[in-house]
């Protein structure tokens, strides 16, 4: 009993690592580990969106998290891949739909605990994609739309991130500056 093969293949495409092994173990433990209804620990998918120039990252200030982070969330029934879910989440939360995957996909894997504002979920095992938007912003909110899940959404220079960005995103974004 495991996730459908296309989800497993996406995880296997990641560089070998301890994190990849943990994610594959969860993927093979349940055929529903990609759905929120599977329990408090499950997969999510997200997109780290950079602009066309590679100088800016689009982030949203998430209402439940209370910090700036990438766009993402739960996989919906009927979605065929983590990438499909990540693209949908980015479009819903930012308005950006014309996105190209950058580099190896997925970009990184990240498991994290959640705060008390998440009633059903205690851990998200996030499959993250690096995506390039077809826009170079002229203003902090250029080409972005605000969703119900966010207090704010805007472009940030990679070297000038907001103070309240989630700490675990900083090392990932630092890789983009090097």
DOPAZA-645771 format. One record per residue: residue in three letters; x, y, z of N, C-alpha, C, O in turn. Coordinates in steps of 0.02 Angstrom, whole numbers, plus 32768, in hexadecimal, padded with zeros to 4 digits. Example, Ala and Ser with C-alpha at 12.3 -4.5 7.8 and 13.67 -1.06 7.14 Angstrom:
// DOPAZA-645771
ALA82947EE4818682677F1F818682947F5B818682C87F5A81A7;SER82827F90816282AC7FCB816582858002818A829E80398192;
END
This chain:
// DOPAZA-645771
UNK802B7FC58000800080008000802D803E80008050804A8031;UNK802C80657FCA805480A17FC6803280D47F997FFF80C67F7A;UNK804F81107F97803481437F6B8037812B7F23805E80FE7F13;UNK800D81487EF7801281377EB0805981437E96807C816F7EAE;UNK806E811B7E6580B2811B7E4C80CC815E7E358108816B7E3E;UNK80A181897E1980BA81CA7E0180D281F67E3B8100821D7E33;UNK80B281F07E7680C982157EB0810D81FA7EC7813A82207ED8;UNK811381B87EC9815281987EDD818A81AD7EAE81C181BD7EC4;UNK817C81AE7E6D81AF81C17E3B81C982087E47820482157E3F;UNK819C82367E5A81B2827A7E6881E3827B7EA38215829F7EA1;UNK81D482557ED7820182527F11824382317EFF827882467F16;UNK824181FD7ED6827E81DB7EC282AA82087E9682E681FC7E91;UNK828D823B7E7682B382697E4C82DF82987E75830C82B87E5A;UNK82D2829D7EB582FB82C77EE1833F82A77EEB8346826A7EE8;UNK837182D07EF883B382B67F0783B082897F44838C82987F74;UNK83D682527F4383D682267F7E83EA824C7FBD841A82727FBE;UNK83C382427FF183D08262803283A8823F8068837C82168059;UNK83B7824F80A58390823380DD8347824B80D98319822480E5;UNK833E828A80C782FA82A580C182D28280808B8298826F8094;UNK82F38273805382D1824E801D82BB82098036828481F38026;UNK82E681E7805B82D481A58076829881A980A4826C817E80A2;UNK829781DC80CE825D81E680FC821D81F180D481E981D480E4;UNK8221821B80A081E68229807881CE81EB8053819281DF804F;UNK81FD81C4803981EA8186801781CA81548047819C81308035;UNK81E28152808581C5812680B8817C813A80C68151810F80CB;UNK816F817B80CC812A819180D681008180809980C7816A809F;UNK811C818B805E80F8817E801F80E58135801780B181257FFA;UNK810E8109803180FF80C2802A80D780A6806580C5806B8065;UNK80CA80D0809780A580B980D2805A80BD80CA8034809C80EE;UNK804380E5809A7FFA80EF80927FEB8108804B801081308030;UNK7FB580EF802F7FA181077FED7F7E814A7FF17F6B81677FBD;UNK7F748164802E7F5181A480377F7D81D8805A7F62820C806F;UNK7FBE81CD80607FEA81FB80857FEF824080648008826F8082;UNK7FD6824680277FD8828680047F9882AF80117F9382E87FFA;UNK7F69829380367F2A82B680437F2582CC808C7F3982A880BA;UNK7F09830780967EFF832380D97ED682F381057EE182EF8142;UNK7EA782D080E67E7B82A3810B7E9F826481257E81823C8149;UNK7EDF825B81137F04822081297F1A822581727F2E81F3818F;UNK7F17825F818F7F2A826781D57F5582A581E07F5E82CD81B2;UNK7F6F82AD821C7F9382EB822D7FD782F4820B7FF1832B8209;UNK7FF482BD81F0803482C081CD802782AB8185801282738178;UNK803582D98156802982CA810F805282F880E3806F832980F9;UNK805382E680A38077830E80728052834E8060801583528063;UNK80798380804E806083BE8030808F83CD7FF580C283AC7FED;UNK807C83FE7FCD80A584127F9480A8845D7F918077847F7FA0;UNK80E284787F7E80E884C17F7B811684D67F42813C84AF7F27;UNK811085167F32813A85347EFF815F85717F1A814185A07F33;UNK81A1856F7F1381CA85A97F2381D185CF7EE181F185B77EB2;UNK81B286097EDD81AD862D7E9E81DF86667E9A81DD86957EC3;UNK820B86637E688239869A7E5B822086BD7E1B81FB86A17DF3;UNK823686FB7E13822287217DD8824E870F7D9D827E86E87DA4;UNK823F872C7D638264871D7D2682AE872E7D2B82D8870D7D0D;UNK82BF87627D52830587777D59832C874E7D8D8369874F7D8E;UNK830787297DB7832887027DEC833D872B7E28836287137E53;UNK8327876A7E2B833A87967E638306879B7E9A831587B07ED2;UNK82C887877E8A8290878E7EB9826F874B7EC68270871F7E9C;UNK825387447F02822A870A7F1381E687247F2A81E187557F4E;UNK81B187027F14816D87147F28815C86EB7F66816386AE7F67;UNK8145870E7F9A813286EE7FD980EF87097FF080DA873F7FDB;UNK80CD86E2801B809086FD8039809586F7808480B586C980A0;UNK8074872780A68072872680EF803586FD81017FFC871680FE;UNK804086BF8115800B868E81207FE7869C8161800686A78195;UNK7FA5869C815E7F7C86AC81997F87867B81D37F908691820C;UNK7F88863981C57F8F860881FB7FD7860482157FE285FC8250;UNK8007860A81E8804D860581FB80658644821E808D8642824C;UNK804B867E8207806086BE822480A586D4820E80C886F88232;UNK80BA86BE81D280FC86CF81B880FA86CC816C80C986B5814E;UNK813086E5814D813886E48104815386A080F081818686810F;UNK8136868280BC814E864380A18139863A805981148663803E;UNK814F8603803B813D85F37FF680F485DE7FF380D485D38026;UNK80D985DA7FB6809485C67FAB8090857A7FAB80BB85587F8E;UNK805C855F7FCA805585177FC9801C85007FF67FFB85288017;UNK801284BE7FF67FDE84A280207FCF845A800E7FF884367FF3;UNK7F938446801F7F7E8400801A7F7283EA7FD17F5F84117FA6;UNK7F7F83AA7FC77F70838B7F867F26837A7F867F0C83607FB8;UNK7F0483887F517EBD837A7F4C7EB183377F2A7ED883217F00;UNK7E7B83167F3E7E6882D77F1E7E6382E17ED37E4783137EBC;UNK7E7F82B37EAE7E7E82B77E657EBC82D67E477EC782CF7E0B;UNK7EE582F97E6F7F2383147E547F5482DB7E487F5982AD7E70;UNK7F7782DF7E117FA182A97DFA7FEA82AD7E108010827E7E07;UNK7FFE82E67E2C804482ED7E3F804C83257E738021834F7E7C;UNK808583237E95809683597EC3809D839A7E9B808883CF7EB2;UNK80BC83967E6080C583D27E38808283F17E25807B842F7E27;UNK805283C97E12800F83E37E007FF184087E3C7FD5843E7E34;UNK7FF783EB7E777FDD840B7EB48002844C7EC27FE3847E7ED4;UNK8044844B7EBB806B84887EC7805784C07E98805084F97EAC;UNK804F84AF7E58803B84E27E277FF684FF7E377FEC853C7E32;UNK7FC784D47E4B7F8484EC7E5E7F88851A7E9A7F6A854F7E9B;UNK7FAE85057ECD7FB4852E7F097FD385727EFA7FBB85A57F13;UNK800785747ED1802785B37EBF7FF485E07E9B7FF0861B7EAB;UNK7FCF85C57E6C7F9E85EC7E477F6786077E767F5486417E71;UNK7F4F85DD7EA37F1A85F27ED17F3286287F017F0D86577F10;UNK7F6F86227F1A7F87864E7F4F7FAC868C7F357FB686BB7F5B;UNK7FBF868C7EF57FE586C67EDB7FC886E37E9B7FD6871C7E8A;UNK7FA086BB7E777F8786D07E367FB786C07DFD7FA686CA7DC3;UNK7FF286A77E0D802486977DDA801686517DBE801286207DE3;UNK800E864D7D7C7FFF860D7D5D803385F97D28803D85BE7D1C;UNK805486297D0A8085861B7CD680C986117CF880EF86417D02;UNK80D885D37D09811385C37D30813B858A7D0F811E855A7CF7;UNK817C85907D1081A8855C7CF781CD853D7D3281E385607D5F;UNK81D384FB7D3281F984D97D65824384E67D58825A84E17D1F;UNK826884F67D8C82AF85057D8782D684CA7DA582C784B37DDC;UNK830784B27D808333847E7D998311843B7DA382DC842E7D87;UNK833184127DCD831683D17DDC82D583D87E0382CF84057E2D;UNK82A683AE7DF5826683B27E18825A83717E3D8266833B7E21;UNK824483737E7A823B83AD7EA5827E83CD7EB982B383AE7EB6;UNK8279840C7ECE82B484337EE182CF841C7F24830C84137F2C;UNK82A284127F5482B583FC7F97827A83DD7FBB824083E67FA7;UNK828983B87FF082568399801A825E83B58060829683BE8078;UNK822583C48081822B83E280C381F083CD80EF81B683DC80DF;UNK81FE83AB812681CB8399815781CE83CB8190820483DC81A9;UNK819383E281A68191841381DD8152840C8207811D83F881EF;UNK815A841C82478122841C827680F9845B826B8113848E8252;UNK80BA8458827E808D84918275807684AC82B98077848982EB;UNK806284EC82B8804A850B82F6800284F783057FE284D482DD;UNK7FE8850D833D7FA584FB83547F6D851583277F348500832E;UNK7F7C854382FA7F49855E82CD7F33852B82987F0185358277;UNK7F5984F482927F4784BF82637F258488828B7F46845D82A8;UNK7EE38489828D7EBC845C82B87EC5841382A67ECD83EA82D4;UNK7EC5840082677EC783BA82527F0F83A282487F1D83678254;UNK7F3B83CD82327F7F83BA821F7FB183C882577FAC83FA827A;UNK7FE2839A825F801883A7828E805B83AC826A808883CE8282;UNK80638389823180A0838C8209808F838D81BF8062836981A9;UNK80B283B7819A80AF83B7815180F2839F8136812683B9814A;UNK80F0836F8109812B835780E78127837480A1810583598075;UNK814A83AC8098814183D6805D817183C5802581AE83C2802E;UNK815483BA7FEA817A83AD7FAD817D83F07F88814984087F70;UNK81B8840E7F8481BF84547F6D81DE84577F28821084367F19;UNK81C184817EFD81D9848D7EB981F184D47EB381D485027ED0;UNK822784DE7E8E823E85207E7D821F85337E3B8226850E7E09;UNK81FC856B7E3981D785817DFE81EC85C87DEA81F885F37E15;UNK81F085D37DA9820186167D9081C386347D6F81A586167D42;UNK81B0866F7D86817886947D69819186B97D2B81CD86C87D25;UNK816486C87CFE817686EA7CC0817387367CC88167875A7C97;UNK817E874E7D03817987967D1181B587AB7D3B81CC87867D66;UNK81CD87E87D2F81FC88097D5C81D688437D7B81C288717D57;UNK81CB88427DBC819E88737DDB81B988BA7DD881F588C77DE3;UNK818B88E87DC9819C89307DCB818A894D7E1081A189837E21;UNK816189297E36814E893E7E79814788FF7EA4814588C77E89;UNK814489067EE6814088CB7F128103889E7F07810588637F17;UNK80CD88B97EEC809288917EE2808288857E98804C886C7E88;UNK80AE88977E6D80A488907E25809388487E1280B788197E24;UNK805B883F7DEE804387FF7DD3802C87CD7E09801F87937DF9;UNK802687E37E47801187B77E7D7FCA87C87E957FB588027E91;UNK7FA687967EAC7F6487A17ECA7F6387847F107F8787547F1F;UNK7F3B87A07F3B7F36878C7F817EFF87587F887EC887607F6C;UNK7F0C87227FAC7EDA86EE7FB87EC086F380007EDB87198029;UNK7E8D86CC800F7E7086CB80527EA186B080877E9B86BF80C2;UNK7ED1868880717F01866A809F7F38869980B67F5F868980E3;UNK7F3B86D480967F74870080A17F60874480BD7F2A875E80AF;UNK7F8D876080E77F8787A580FB7FA287D380C57F8A880B80BB;UNK7FD687BA80A27FF887E38070801C87B48040802A877A8051;UNK802B87CC8004805187A77FD3807D87DA7FAE8065880E7F99;UNK80BD87C97FA680E987F97F84812B87D87F6F813D87A27F85;UNK814D87FC7F43818F87E97F2C81C388057F5C81BD883E7F73;UNK81F687DD7F6B822D87F27F97826F87E57F73827787B17F52;UNK829E88137F7882E188077F5E82FF87CD7F8682F687CA7FC3;UNK832187A07F65833E87667F87836F877B7FBF837687587FF1;UNK838F87B47FB683BF87CB7FE9839E87F8801D83C18811804A;UNK835D88038019833A882E804982F78810805D82C3882E8052;UNK82FA87D5807A82BD87B2808F829F87D380CD82C387F280F3;UNK825E87CC80D7823F87E98113825787C58152826A878A8150;UNK825787E98189826E87CC81C88245879081DD825F876281FD;UNK8205879081CC81D9875A81E381CF872381AF819A870381AE;UNK82028717818581FF86DD81588209869F8183823086A081B3;UNK81E78668817281F0862B819A823A86178199825886168163;UNK8257860781D2829F85FB81D682B785C381A782EE85C8818C;UNK828F858F819E82A78557817582A98566812A82C6853F8104;UNK828C859E8114828F85B280CE82CF85D880BE82E685D88085;UNK82ED85F880F08329862180E5836285FA80C5837F86128095;UNK837585BE80DF83AC859A80BF839C8585807783C98583804D;UNK835E8575806A834A856380268352859E7FF7836D85967FC0;UNK833C85D8800C834286147FE2838A862B7FDC839D86487FAA;UNK83B3861E801083FA8630800C841D860A7FD4844B86247FB5;UNK840785CD7FC6842385A67F8E841885C97F4C844185C27F1E;UNK83E285EE7F4683D286107F078400864C7EFC840986607EC3;UNK841B86687F30844786A37F2A848F86907F1A84B686BA7F03;UNK84A186507F2584E7863C7F1A84F486277ED3852D86157EC3;
END
